[in-house]
Amino acid sequence: MVAAGFLAGLWTAGRRGMLQGISPDKVHDFGLSLMVGSILGARILYVITFWREQFAEHPFPEIFSVWKGGLVYYGGLIGASLAVIIHSRIKKIPLWKVADVFAPSVALGYAFGRIGCLMNGCCYGRACDLPWAITFPASAENGGVPRHPTQIYESVLSLGLYAFLAWLYRRKKFDGQIFATYLVCYACLRSLVELFRGDYPTYQRFLGVVTPAQMVSIGILAAGVVLFLLLPRVLKSIQPRQ
């Protein structure tokens, strides 16, 4: 599902790039950089987050065993963002135009990825007795107990975010607006769904309540707000005078 989400996101980004005068070929050229950056970033943050549980006693070769699972989305987002910055500078493509091209597709790819989490049984929710609760097989780590389908929550919310950003893209006022909007919206949506997550041990929660993802969301939200406020001024100041 991750591969399907990546391909769907890259294809839609290529179509969207044409509206900004960026050919699909140039957009697709980012594919390898995005893949490497996102996987490295996602794995590094996963290792940091779960060092105590999985890696402290036997770090090697477990740190590099990505095929066994273990990726954190926010790490992937940071890694992919760095990859786009480097690639766009090398290819001399306007950074914020490219960021806007990819932003809606990130939300689309994420929706696919969370379905993969559902199939894998990770990122599960707290126990509940709601009519739409799901129960994993009893043999699974989280099985035998009805739980919030947090993976479905995030997938549906991400599809809605994709539709909103795709709509906003055609109406944007400045380069970088869509990316900044994505950061703000995703941080809020992720923090909301985290309230129903059940896969974090208590000691990983700040004050026993706030999850690691919610802590990172604060920084992502702040970054989005700063970009939204500063980019129009910065881009206006560097425009050539008539």
Secondary structure by P-SEA (a helix, b strand, c coil): caaaaaaaaaaaaaaaaaaacccccccccaaaaaaaaaaaaaaaaaaaacccccccccccccccccccccccaaaaaaaaaaaaaaaaaaacccaaaaaaaaaaaaaaaaaaaaaaaaaaccccccccccccccccccccccccccccaaaaaaaaaaaaaaaaaaaacccccccaaaaaaaaaaaaaaaaaaaaacccccccccccccccaaaaaaaaaaaaaaaaaacaaaaaaaacccc
